[in-house]
Amino acid sequence: MSELVRTLRPIRWAVSPRSSYDVVIVGGGGHGLATAYYLATRHGIKNVAVLEADYIASGNTGRNTTIIRANYGLPEAVRFYQRSLEMYQGLEDETGAAIQHETRGIVWIAHTEPAMRTERARCLMNSASGARTVMITPTELKELVPQIDLTGAGRYPVLGASHHLDGATARHDRVAWAYAAGAAERGVDILQHTPVTGLLRDGDRIVGVSTPNGPIAASVVLSAVGGRVTALAAQAGVRLPVRTHPLHAFVTNNYAQGFGSIVASTELMCYVSQTERGQMLIGAEFDTQPSYSRQSSFAALRGYAYKVTRLFPFMRDLRILRTWAGICDISADFSPIMGATGVDGFLVTTGWGTWGFKAIPAAGEAMAELIATGRTPALIEPFGHDRFARDHVLADQGSAGTR
Ligand SMILES: Cc1cc2nc3c(=O)[nH]c(=O)nc-3n(C[C@H](O)[C@H](O)[C@H](O)COP(=O)(O)OP(=O)(O)OC[C@H]3O[C@@H](n4cnc5c(N)ncnc54)[C@H](O)[C@@H]3O)c2cc1C
C-alpha cells in the first residue's frame, strides 16, 4: 500500500447516535478508540459508539511526546508495556495507516551511585521480563549522542546509563486516526462534539449515558476520558485514587544535525528527542499542583529549559517555537487502573498519567477482551482497581517520571 493511501484513509463519521448500543465508550482518545477497534476486529462487536466531547485525539493523545518503551521497574509492568511496544511495531500493517513508527532506542542517564544501582536493577528486571535494556558507559553514551556534555555543566556528571534498545516513537494523532478509521469501517459509530453529561442508572447498574442530544442506552459503559475521569466516575459512585495534574512540553526550531536516540535523565527528570521535522522536543515532570488547566506556563518552560541545557549546551542557541500542556490522570501508585469498578455496567481505563500513549495498543486489546468475554486478561489483571483495597499496589514512580 502506498504511503499516501495509508495516510489519507478517511474516517466514516457517524451523523447522529442510535438510541442504544452494546457498548458506549466515553472519550475519543487513543484508549477509547483502540478499545473500539479491537472490539470490532477481534470480537466482532460492532454495535459500539465512541462519544468524544471535542474532536478525537484532542486530549493527551494528541499532546504527548510520543515515546514508546517497556523499561519499567516491575515485572507486571514490563510484560504489559512490552506487549504494547511489540503491537506498535506491527500497527502499520495491522491498520494499514502510516503511523510513522520509528525504533530509536532510549537512554536513561544516571548521575549518582544510587541512580546507577537503580538502572542496573532495571536492566536485570527488564531482561528477566522480556524487554531489552543494557547498561552503557559514559564513553558509549558519547558515541551514541555526541552532543552530550558528560560533566552535566559541572554539576550533574554522567556516571552511566541504561539503554532500552527497542524504545520508539510514533506519530500520536495518526495512531488515533488509524484506530478510528479501522473501527468506523467496521461499523463503530464515532461521534465528535458529543459530551457525556451524566450516567444513567437502573438500581445499582449503569445502563447508559446522557448527552445534550438525549440519553443513549448501553449494556456496558467504558470511561476513557483521560484527566476528566474522577468527575465521570463519581457519577457512578466510584471513588478513584487519581488526581489530575498538568504536564507541559515544548519544541524548538530545527536542529540540522541528527539526534537519533531519545535521552532522559532520571534524576533531572527531563527528556529530549528530535521530531521527524528536526525540531528538538523537550518534556519533564508534571506540575505538582493538581489542576485542570491546559495553559502553558513560563515557570515550566524555564524549569525544563534549565534542566535540558545542563546536558545539551547546544540547545541554548535554539529558540522555543511552541509549547502546550495536557491534563494527566495520575494514580496513587503511578500505574494504570483498568477494568471493573465494582459497579455493574461501568468499566474504566485510567491512571494513564504521563505514560499512557505507549500503552494504547495493549490496553485497548485487553479492555476489548474483558468487555467481550467478561473475563479479565492475565496481562492486565494486576492493574485492577481492587488492588488498592487488597494492598497490592504497583508502586513504580521511578519508571513513570520520564514518560
Ligand atoms: C505533554 C505530555 C507528554 C506526554 N508524553 C508521553 C509519552 O511520551 N509517552 C507516553 O506513553 N505517554 C505520554 N503522555 C501521556 C499520554 O498522552 C496519555 O496517557 C494518553 O494519551 C492517554 O490517552 P487517553 O485516551 O486515556 O486520554 P486522552 O487522549 O486525554 O483522551 C480522553 C478524551 O476524552 C474526552 N472526554 C473527556 N471528558 C469527556 C466527556 N464527559 N464526554 C466525552 N468525551 C470526554 C476528551 O476530550 C479526550 O479527547 C504525555 C502526556 C502529555 C500531556
The ligand as an ORCA input file, in Angstrom:
! r2SCAN-3c Opt
* xyz 0 1
  C       2.818     16.776     27.404
  C       2.552     15.312     27.504
  C       3.538     14.405     27.146
  C       3.303     13.033     27.234
  N       4.252     12.181     26.753
  C       4.016     10.840     26.733
  C       4.957      9.963     26.133
  O       5.980     10.388     25.590
  N       4.691      8.633     26.167
  C       3.564      8.120     26.759
  O       3.403      6.892     26.791
  N       2.617      8.943     27.281
  C       2.821     10.294     27.276
  N       1.873     11.158     27.784
  C       0.638     10.589     28.362
  C      -0.352     10.175     27.278
  O      -0.508     11.207     26.342
  C      -1.698      9.820     27.900
  O      -1.520      8.924     28.977
  C      -2.620      9.147     26.880
  O      -2.704      9.904     25.713
  C      -3.986      8.966     27.493
  O      -4.895      8.598     26.479
  P      -6.441      8.549     26.802
  O      -7.112      8.012     25.609
  O      -6.637      7.827     28.117
  O      -6.827     10.061     27.148
  P      -6.994     11.329     26.196
  O      -6.163     11.246     24.988
  O      -6.832     12.529     27.079
  O      -8.494     11.222     25.698
  C      -9.605     11.418     26.549
  C     -10.697     12.033     25.710
  O     -11.888     12.060     26.465
  C     -12.613     13.212     26.109
  N     -13.572     13.479     27.166
  C     -13.340     13.919     28.430
  N     -14.483     14.025     29.116
  C     -15.474     13.641     28.274
  C     -16.895     13.520     28.395
  N     -17.530     13.818     29.535
  N     -17.593     13.087     27.310
  C     -16.979     12.754     26.150
  N     -15.646     12.866     25.982
  C     -14.894     13.283     27.032
  C     -11.545     14.277     25.954
  O     -11.985     15.354     25.143
  C     -10.416     13.490     25.312
  O     -10.394     13.598     23.907
  C       2.071     12.538     27.725
  C       1.072     13.451     28.107
  C       1.298     14.821     27.974
  C       0.206     15.768     28.362
*
